[in-house]
């Protein structure tokens, strides 16, 4: 898979993640919903960044590690996650969002290795940094949930 294909695949992954976050925001408790709403806006920024990368760097680059990308992006994977978007339990909703962010980091990192030159890698590094921040915020929310449950 060339960088252009990998970036388009990443775009589809993040579109699906956005759909999952939107669904979770509708079902999670108010604190989580508010945090997920913030993440939704940042996911939209990430989608715009990926589109910019596609426009600038989408052709004539090395092949991706097909096994890694195929494993992360199989339709079974998406179907499994999509079936969970009706979760109403706070912890389960956060766990699903955390899993998506971890998977996105793996995928971004794999695609980063395909980028030709500093400009492309720098653009993707910014997106990777945003994904890390999302993951840390979700982990913090999850940690707070555990602390709150212990105090009950």
N, C-alpha and C positions, 0 to 999 in steps of 0.2 A: 504494500500500500504506500502510495506516495504521500507527501505532506498535504497536498490538496485534499486527498481522500481522508486522511487522518483528521484534518481540521474540520471537514464537513461532518465526519462522524462525531467529533467532539461537540460540534454545534448541535447535532441531534441529541446527544446525551444531555447537554445542558438545557435544551428545550424541554426534554422529558423531566429533568430535575426541577425545572421551574414549575411545570404542571404539578409535580408531586408536592412541592412547597406550597403552591396555591391551595391545593386540596387539604394539606395538613393545617394551613392557616385557618381554614374554615372549620376544622374539627377539634383543634387543640384547645387547651384552656386559655383564658385571656392573656396571661403573661407570655406563653409560648407563641400564641397567635401574633402578638405584637412583635416579638423578636423575629418570627418567620416573615412577617410583612417587611421588616427592614431588609432581611436577606433576599426577598423577592426583588426588591429594587436593585440590589447589588448584582443579583443573577442577571438581570436585564442589562446592566453595564458590562458584565462578562460576555454576554451574548454579542453585544456591540463590538467588544474587543476582538472576539473570535472572528467576526465578520470582517473586521479591518485586517486581521492577519491573513484571512483567505484572499482578500483583495490584493494584498501586497506580496504574499509569499506562497501562493497556492500551487505553483507549478515547478517542474524540473528539479525535484529534490529526491533524496534517498528513500528507500523502502522502510516502512515501519516494521516492528516486530509483530507480525501478523497474529501469532498465538496470543500475545498479551492483549492486543486490541480486540480480537475475537472473543476472548474470555470475558472482557469487561462489557462488551457491547452486544452480546447475544440477545435475540428477541426474548428468550426465556427469562433472562435477567430482567428485562424491562417489564415483561408480563408479571413476573413475581412481585416486583415493587409496585406496579400499578394496582395490583389487587389489594395492596395494603393501605391505599390512600384514604380509606374510610376509617382509619384508626381514630378512636376518640380518647384513648389513654395517653396521658401526657408523656410518660416514659417511652412508650412504644413509638409515638410520633417523633420524639427527639432521637431515639435510636435509629429510626429510618432516615431522618435527615442527616444524622452523623454518618451513617453508612454511605449515603450519596456523596457527601463531601470527601470522605476518604477515597472512594472510587474515582471521583473527579481528580483528586490529587495524583493518583496513580496514572490516570489517563493523560493529564496535562504533562506530567513528567516524561512519559513515554514519547509524547508528541514533541516536547521540547528538544529531545535528542535528534529529531529530524530537521530542526530549523537551520537554514543556511545563514550563517553570519550573526553578528552581534545584534543587529536591529531586530531581527526576528526573535532571537532568544530573549532579548530584553523585553519585548512586548509580551511574550508568553510568561516571562518571569513575573511581570506585574500581575497577570491573571492568576498565577500560582500563589502569589502572596495574598491576593484577595481570597482565594479558596482556603488557604491556611487560616486566615482571620475568621472566615465563616465557621470552620471546624472548631476553632478555639472558643468562639462564642457559643456554639451549640454544646460543646463539652462543658462549658461553664454553666449553662442552663441545666444540663443534665445533672451536674454535681449539686447545684442548688436544690434540685428536686429530691435528691437523696438525702440531703441535710434536712430539708423541710419534713420529709417523711419520718426521719428519726426523731424529730422534735414533737411529733404528734402523740 
